[in-house]
């Protein structure tokens, strides 16, 4: 498996840069995997300029090979429903626009639509897939810079799920950090713009009040929704991607934001005591 990843990165002829690629894991449910432009399970194919391809933005495929990223990012991961535009490409393009020295970004799609937080518990299929893909992304070099997380719509249906959401969410973040051996891995989560049930505000409160170190929250409330009232529109996904990029760049440790020290990993950042503020 590792050999196939290494071969693919070599084929991209960016060896030196790829060894220092900045890996960002995308996880959660449908608004992370992307339903922008999807109406009646058909994607309109519109890709806004903020989501354009860029040779400095890569994507880890379902087959664990690196390729140039393009929409829909989750097309071979969230396979039950049609994927459209999500926040990932707008996020990566915005990061590179605002900090051209940042280097190659490697996106790792892991989101699956319709999933609740219990389905992401440690040992579950989704959790194991996330950890497997994140570790595979590290083969051939690079550092996991952050987890972007947008999930919770499915937990607004049953009151008990909404009430338990904060505890389950914090356990999930702790477990991911532990299993990736990155105890202060930056996490940027999204507070819900919509929900499947009547308990959206309980889940939103849990998200906005998550008090773990290096866990930041951006609020999607008020962003335009598709006619289904659940999924963000394409332009809303672009706006969310920019919001995520701003939160990321405002909080990323300064030594990561230049070319020379880019190969520092989270282990060394931890040793140096550099916080993700």
N, C-alpha and C positions, 0 to 999 in steps of 0.2 A: 504493500500500500504506500509506504513512504517513498519507495523508488519511483512510483508513478508520479507522485507529487513533485519530486525533485526533477524528474525528466521534463515535466511540463514547464516548470519555472526556468529551466535551462533553455528550453525552446523559445521562451519569451525574450531571450538575450538581454536580460536586465539583472544578471547574477548579483552584482555588488549591491544594487539598489534593493532587490528583492530580499536579500538576506536581512535587510533592516526594515522590511515592510511593517506598516502600522496596521495591526489586525483589529477589526471591530466586529463583534458578534451582534447579530440582529435576531431578537427572539420575541416571542409573544404570540398573539393571534392575528386575525385577519387584517386589522388596520396596520400592523407591522409588515405582514407579507405583502399587503397592497391590494386594494380593490378600487383604486382610483381609475375612473373611466370604464368600470365594469357595470353594465346594465343587463339584467336578465341573463347573467352568466356569460356575457360576451364582452370582451375588452375592445374598446374603440380604437386601440392602437396608437393613440396620441401620446407622444413623448415630448414634454415641454423642454425648452432649452436648458433649464436648470438640472435636468436629468440626463443630459447627453452623455455619450460614451467619452471616456478619457483614458488614454494609455496608462495613466498613473492610478487608475481605479480598477482593481481586480475583484473577482468573485470566485469563491470556492464552490464548485459545482457539487451536485449530489454524488457524483463519482469521485469526489475528493481531489479534483484537479483544478489548478488555477487557470482562469481565463479572463479576458477583458470583460468587465462588467457591463451589462446592459439591461434595460427593463424588458420584462418583469424579472426582478432579482430572484424571486422565490418560485419561478416557474417549474422547477423540478424538485422542489421541497414540499410546498403546499399544493399537493397534486389533486386533491378531491374537488376543489372548486377552481374556477378561473382566476388567475392572478392578473393584476394590472399594476398601476404605479403605486409604490409605497414611498416611505421617507428616505430610504437608504441612499439612493443615487443623489438626491438633492442634498442630503447631509454631506456626502463625500465631496461633491463638487463645491459646496459652500466652504468646507474646510480648506480645500486647495486654493480657492479664490482668495480667501482671507489670509491664508498663510502659505504662499507658494513654496516655501522651503520645507514644508512638512514631509514631503516624500511620498512614496507609494502607499496607498491605502488598500488593504485587503479585506473585503467584506465577506462575512460568513453568515449567509442566510440560514435561519433555524426556525422561523415562525410557522405556525400551523393554525389555520382558521378554526373558530368554534371551540377552542380548548379553554378549560378553566384552570385555575391555579393548582388544583389537586392533581391534574394531569401532568404537571411539571415538577411533581415532588421527586426527591432523590430516589433513583432506582427505576423510575418510570421510563417508558419508551422514549418520550420526548426529551426528558432530562438526559438520558444516556446518549441520545443522538447529539444533543448540544455539546456535551463534554467530549464525545468522540470527534466531532467536527472541529471544535476549538483546538483540541490537541493535534489533529491532523494539519490544521492551518499553520501550526508552528514548525512543521517539518520543512527543512530547507532554510529556516531562519525567520526572524521576525519576532514581534512582541505584541501580546494582546493589550491594547490600549484601553478598551472600554467594552462594556455590554450595554447595548441600547435595548430597552424593554418597553413594549407597549402591549398590555394585556389587561383583562379584567371585565370586559363586556359580558362574558358568560357567567361571571360571578355575581351579577346584579339580579339574577332571576329568583334565587332562593335566599331568604333572609339570613339563614344560618351561614351560608357561604359568604355573604357580604360581611357578616360580623366577624368571621374567622379569617377574612382576607389578609388583614395586616400581619397577623401572626404567621400565616402560611407564606406570604410574600417575603418577609424578613428571613424566614428559614430557608427559602429558596435562594436568596442572595448569599446568605452565609454558606450554604452548601456548595454553590457554584464557585465561590472564592476559595473554599477549602479544597475542592477537587481539582481546581486549576492551579493550586499552590500559589495563589496571589491574594493574600488576606486583605489588601486594600484596593483591589481591582475597582476602578471607577465604574459606577453604574449610573446611567441616565435613564430614568423612566418617564413615561408619559401619563399624566392624569387624564382620565377618560373624557372624551368629547360626547360619548353616547353609551347606551347600554341596552342589553336585550330585555331587561326587566325593570321593576320599580325601585330597585335599591342602588341606583347609580351613585347617589350622593354619599352613601356609606362607604362604597369602594373608593370614590374620589378622596374622601377624607383620609382614608387609610394611606392612599398614595401620597397625598400632599403632606402627611404628617410622619412619613417614614423617617426615623431618626437614626439611621445607620451612618457611620463615617463614610464619606466619599460616595454617598447616594444622593443624586440630585434629581429634581423633578421639573419637567416643563409641562405647562397646562394647555391641553388641546381644546378646552372648553370654548365654544363659540366658533370654531373652525367650520366651514361649510361641509354639509353632508350630502351624499348621494340621495336619490329619491327614496331609498329604503330606510332612511333615517338612522342608519347604523354606521355606514362606512364613509370615510373622508373622501371628498372629491379629489381629482388629480391636483388641482391648484392648492387645495388644503394640504395635501401631502407635501407639496413643494414648500409651503410655508412651515410645516412641521419639521421638515428636514433642515431648514435654515435655523429654526429654533434649537434643534438638537445640536447643530454645529456650533452655534453661539455658546450654548452651555458647555459643550466639550472644550472649546478653545479658551473659554474663560477659566476653566478649572484644570486643564491639563498641566502637569508639572513642567516648568520652564525648560529643564534640560532635554525634554523630549522634542521641544519645538525648534530644534536646529539640526542641521544635517549631521554634524560630527558625532554627537553623543547618541544618535538614534538607536544604536544597537544596545544601549542599556536596557535591561529587562526589569520587570517589576521586582524581582528579587533584590537587585542592586538599589532600586529606588527605595525599597523597604529598609535596606541596611543604612542608606544615607538619611533616612528619616524625612524624605521629601513628601509632604502631604498633597493630596488631591483636594484643593480648597475650592 
